[in-house]
Amino acid sequence: MHVTMIKKELADGSPCKKCIQAEEVLRRRGLWEQIDEVVFAKEADPASLGMQLAARHHVELAPFFLVKEGEREVVYTSVIELMRERLASPMSAPPPAVVNGSAKAQPNGEHPTDAEVVELNQRFAAAEPLAVVDWVLARYGESAAIAFSGAEDVTLIDMAASTGHRFSVFTLDTGRLHAETYRFLDRVRKHYGIEIVTLFPAHVAVESLVRKKGHFSFYEDGHGECCGIRKVEPLQRALSGYRAWLSGQRRDQSPTRTAVELFQLDRAHRGATGPLLKSNPLARTSLGDVWEYLRERQAPTNELHDRGYISIGCEPCTRASRPGEHERASRWWWEESTKRECGLHTHLVPEADYKI
């Protein structure tokens, strides 16, 4: 068997990020030595060997892998599929952290101390988001969950899938989401072949709120009560079974997130073994970085983005962004910018506030 990796070289001579990440995955798994040859598809040179191979096999993605056995050639556009099907990979057996498909505590899998969190932020200060995701999943496996709702979270899911580690994903269905968002959830589920655990608000609390104040009370007295019932309490339940969680927060998203760290010890929520490790791998990235990654990876996105929506939440509390507006200005637009948080990422809500 002869394995050729075809990397892309951009017109300006720089390598594609996806190719770099694929090589990193192979090296971390100790599989790089099984790649027999590397050739380049140069955008500036249609006659380059890589471009010829791409044309011959009708491939438009990079990197891709050509596996040759005798006269037979098989093309792989996914490094994960290549590892699973062709390379001598430890992924063929469950990782040590997983027994019968269920997460099992690893020797170093407990939540870190405050001092260790400080050390982690220093160690990963210059690291790429993928390195942060890989570290969290290597330590916690399925006991680490990605909180999924939007574009940033798809980026995290895509990175998590590329690591080969096991991981969990959950989403909060408030009952007020756009129809486009529900279709988006299903596309992500199918695209990555993953389970997305869906959490719903407690029906008694929702019924009580609507009975007393109607369906749109948040326009008059603020969104805090509604979000507390539809988001904050379900998040408490969601996180109770995990030891770590990953969010797509970025420092430039809003005035309330400028101090977001790569790693935090989350004492606002109780996990399976106490406080959780919370990781924000995209903290230092920008909105442009996220979309560059999604386009390069051809990842699924919410169709509302094509209609001018940038930050997407519940239908009554989200509108399309206006020219020149900050991305979060379209969320709870009738309130002050410093109050445009639903409570999921603030540490001000006591655990018992929304218990039924």
C-alpha positions in Angstrom: 0.0 0.0 0.0 1.3 3.4 -1.0 -0.3 6.5 0.6 0.1 10.0 -1.0 -1.0 13.1 0.8 -1.9 16.0 -1.6 -1.5 19.4 0.1 -2.7 22.7 -1.3 -0.4 25.7 -1.7 -2.3 28.9 -2.1 -1.5 31.4 -4.9 0.6 33.5 -2.5 2.7 30.5 -1.6 1.2 29.9 1.8 -0.1 26.5 2.9 -3.8 25.8 3.6 -4.7 25.6 7.2 -6.7 22.5 6.8 -3.6 20.7 5.4 -1.6 21.8 8.4 -4.3 20.5 10.8 -4.5 17.2 9.0 -0.8 16.7 9.3 -0.9 17.6 13.0 -3.6 15.0 13.6 -1.5 12.3 11.9 1.6 13.3 13.9 -0.3 13.3 17.2 -1.6 9.8 16.4 1.9 8.6 15.5 0.8 7.9 12.0 2.7 10.4 10.0 5.4 7.8 9.1 2.7 5.9 7.2 2.4 8.7 4.7 4.7 7.6 1.9 4.7 10.7 -0.2 3.6 14.4 -0.1 2.8 16.4 -3.2 1.5 19.9 -3.6 -1.5 21.2 -5.6 -0.2 24.7 -6.4 -3.0 27.2 -7.2 -0.5 29.3 -9.1 0.6 26.3 -11.2 -2.2 24.2 -12.8 0.5 21.8 -14.1 1.8 20.9 -10.6 1.4 17.2 -9.8 -1.1 17.8 -7.0 -3.4 19.9 -9.4 -3.1 17.1 -12.0 -4.1 14.5 -9.4 -7.0 16.6 -8.2 -8.3 17.0 -11.8 -7.8 13.3 -12.6 -9.8 12.2 -9.5 -12.3 15.1 -9.6 -11.4 16.3 -6.1 -11.9 19.9 -5.1 -11.0 19.6 -1.4 -7.6 19.8 0.2 -5.9 17.9 1.6 -6.9 14.6 0.1 -5.1 11.3 0.2 -4.5 8.8 -2.6 -4.1 5.2 -1.5 -2.7 2.8 -4.1 -2.8 -1.0 -3.8 -1.5 -2.6 -7.0 -3.5 -1.1 -9.8 -6.3 0.1 -7.5 -6.5 3.7 -6.3 -8.8 5.0 -3.6 -9.3 8.7 -2.7 -9.9 9.9 0.8 -10.9 13.5 1.5 -11.1 13.0 5.3 -8.1 12.3 7.4 -10.3 10.6 10.0 -11.7 8.2 7.5 -8.2 7.4 6.2 -7.0 6.6 9.7 -10.0 4.5 10.5 -10.0 2.5 7.3 -6.4 2.3 6.1 -3.8 3.2 8.7 -2.7 1.2 11.7 -4.5 3.5 14.1 -5.3 3.1 17.7 -8.7 4.6 16.8 -9.9 1.2 15.8 -10.2 0.3 19.5 -12.0 2.4 22.1 -9.7 4.9 23.8 -8.7 4.0 27.4 -11.1 6.6 28.7 -14.1 4.9 27.2 -15.5 1.5 28.3 -18.5 0.1 26.4 -19.1 3.5 24.9 -19.4 5.3 28.2 -16.9 7.7 29.7 -14.7 6.5 32.5 -12.7 8.7 34.7 -9.0 8.9 33.7 -6.2 9.2 36.3 -5.7 12.8 35.4 -9.3 13.5 34.4 -10.5 15.4 37.5 -11.0 19.1 37.3 -7.8 21.2 37.7 -7.2 23.6 40.6 -7.1 27.3 40.2 -3.4 27.2 40.0 -3.5 24.6 37.2 -6.0 26.7 35.2 -3.6 29.7 35.4 -0.8 27.4 34.2 -2.9 26.1 31.3 -3.7 29.6 30.1 0.0 30.4 30.2 0.9 27.1 28.4 -1.6 27.6 25.6 -1.2 31.3 25.3 0.1 31.1 21.8 -1.5 27.8 20.8 -4.0 27.4 17.9 -7.7 26.6 18.9 -7.3 23.0 17.7 -4.5 22.4 20.2 -6.8 23.5 23.0 -9.6 21.3 21.8 -7.3 18.3 21.5 -6.0 18.8 25.0 -9.4 18.9 26.6 -10.7 15.9 24.7 -7.5 13.9 25.3 -8.0 14.5 29.0 -11.8 14.1 29.3 -13.1 12.3 26.2 -16.9 12.0 26.3 -17.0 13.6 29.7 -16.3 16.9 27.8 -19.3 18.4 26.0 -19.5 21.0 23.3 -22.4 23.4 23.9 -23.8 23.8 20.4 -25.9 26.5 18.9 -24.1 28.5 16.2 -21.2 29.0 13.8 -18.5 29.1 16.5 -19.8 25.8 17.9 -19.7 24.1 14.5 -16.1 25.1 14.3 -15.5 23.4 17.6 -17.3 20.3 16.5 -15.3 20.2 13.3 -12.1 20.5 15.2 -13.2 17.9 17.7 -14.0 15.4 14.9 -10.6 16.0 13.4 -8.8 15.0 16.6 -10.2 11.5 16.6 -11.0 11.7 20.3 -14.5 10.9 21.6 -16.6 13.9 22.7 -20.2 14.8 23.5 -22.4 17.6 22.1 -25.6 19.1 23.5 -27.9 21.9 22.6 -30.7 23.8 24.3 -34.0 23.9 22.6 -35.8 26.9 24.1 -39.0 26.3 22.1 -38.6 29.7 20.4 -35.9 28.9 17.8 -36.2 29.7 14.1 -37.2 26.9 11.8 -33.9 27.5 10.0 -32.1 26.7 13.2 -33.8 23.3 13.6 -32.9 22.4 10.0 -29.3 23.6 10.8 -29.1 21.2 13.8 -30.2 18.3 11.7 -27.6 19.1 9.0 -24.8 19.2 11.6 -26.0 16.0 13.1 -25.9 14.2 9.8 -22.8 15.9 8.4 -20.6 14.7 11.3 -22.6 11.5 12.2 -22.9 12.6 15.8 -25.6 12.5 18.5 -26.7 16.0 19.7 -28.4 15.7 23.1 -31.2 18.1 23.2 -32.3 19.7 26.5 -35.7 21.4 26.9 -37.0 23.9 29.5 -39.1 22.6 32.4 -42.6 22.8 31.1 -44.2 23.9 34.5 -41.9 27.0 34.6 -42.7 27.8 30.9 -46.4 27.4 31.4 -46.4 29.5 34.6 -44.4 32.4 32.9 -46.7 32.4 29.8 -49.9 32.2 32.0 -48.8 35.2 34.1 -47.0 37.4 31.6 -47.8 36.2 28.1 -45.4 35.2 25.3 -43.5 38.5 24.9 -43.0 39.9 28.4 -39.2 40.2 27.8 -39.9 43.3 25.6 -41.2 45.1 28.7 -39.3 43.8 31.7 -36.1 42.4 30.1 -35.1 38.9 28.9 -33.5 37.7 32.1 -36.5 35.8 33.4 -37.4 34.1 30.1 -33.7 33.1 29.4 -33.4 31.9 33.0 -36.2 29.4 32.4 -35.6 28.5 28.8 -31.7 28.4 28.9 -30.0 28.7 32.3 -31.9 26.0 34.1 -31.6 23.5 31.2 -27.9 24.2 31.0 -27.5 23.3 34.7 -29.1 20.0 34.0 -27.1 19.5 30.8 -23.8 20.0 32.5 -24.5 17.9 35.6 -23.4 14.8 33.7 -20.0 16.2 32.4 -16.7 17.2 33.9 -15.7 19.7 31.2 -17.4 21.8 28.6 -16.4 23.8 25.6 -18.0 27.0 24.4 -17.5 29.1 21.3 -17.1 32.4 23.1 -14.8 35.0 21.6 -13.4 38.1 23.4 -14.5 40.4 20.6 -18.1 39.2 20.6 -19.4 41.7 23.2 -18.4 44.1 26.0 -19.2 41.3 28.5 -16.7 38.9 27.0 -13.5 40.9 26.7 -11.9 39.0 29.5 -12.8 35.4 28.4 -9.9 33.0 29.0 -9.0 29.8 27.2 -9.5 27.9 30.4 -11.7 28.6 33.4 -12.8 26.8 36.5 -16.6 27.0 36.3 -18.1 27.0 39.8 -21.4 28.4 38.6 -22.4 24.9 37.5 -22.1 21.6 39.2 -20.7 18.8 37.0 -20.4 15.0 37.5 -17.6 15.5 40.0 -18.0 19.0 41.2 -16.9 22.3 39.4 -16.3 21.9 35.7 -13.4 22.9 33.6 -14.7 25.3 31.0 -12.7 25.9 27.8 -13.2 28.6 25.3 -10.8 27.6 22.5 -11.8 30.4 20.2 -11.4 33.2 22.8 -8.6 34.9 20.8 -10.1 34.5 17.4 -12.3 36.9 15.4 -15.6 36.5 13.6 -13.6 36.6 10.3 -11.3 33.7 11.5 -14.4 31.6 12.3 -15.9 32.1 8.9 -12.6 31.5 7.1 -12.4 28.2 8.9 -16.0 27.2 8.1 -15.7 28.0 4.4 -12.4 26.2 4.1 -13.8 23.1 5.8 -17.1 23.4 3.9 -18.9 23.0 7.2 -22.7 23.3 7.5 -24.0 26.7 8.6 -27.4 28.2 9.5 -29.1 29.5 6.4 -30.1 32.6 8.3 -26.5 33.9 7.9 -27.2 34.3 4.2 -30.1 36.7 5.1 -28.0 39.1 7.2 -28.1 37.4 10.6 -24.8 37.2 12.4 -25.5 36.2 16.0 -28.6 34.0 16.1 -30.7 33.1 19.2 -34.4 32.8 19.8 -36.6 34.1 17.0 -38.4 36.9 19.0 -35.0 38.2 20.3 -32.9 38.1 17.2 -33.1 40.3 14.1 -30.9 40.6 11.0 -27.8 42.8 11.5 -27.7 46.3 10.0 -24.7 47.6 8.1 -21.8 48.6 10.3 -23.5 47.1 13.4 -21.6 45.0 15.9 -22.6 41.3 15.7 -24.3 41.2 19.1 -26.3 44.4 18.4 -29.0 42.2 16.8 -29.6 40.3 20.0 -32.0 41.8 22.6 -31.6 45.1 20.7 -34.0 47.0 22.9 -31.7 46.6 25.9 -28.3 48.1 26.8 -25.2 46.4 25.2 -23.8 45.4 28.6 -27.0 43.4 29.3 -27.0 41.3 26.1 -26.2 38.0 27.8 -28.7 35.2 28.4 -26.9 34.0 31.5 -25.3 30.9 30.1 -21.8 32.4 30.4 -22.2 34.6 33.5 -21.5 33.5 37.0 -24.2 35.5 38.7 -27.1 33.1 38.7 -27.3 30.8 41.8 -28.0 27.2 41.0 -31.3 27.1 42.8 -32.9 30.2 41.2 -34.8 28.4 38.5 -35.5 25.1 40.2 -39.0 23.9 39.9 
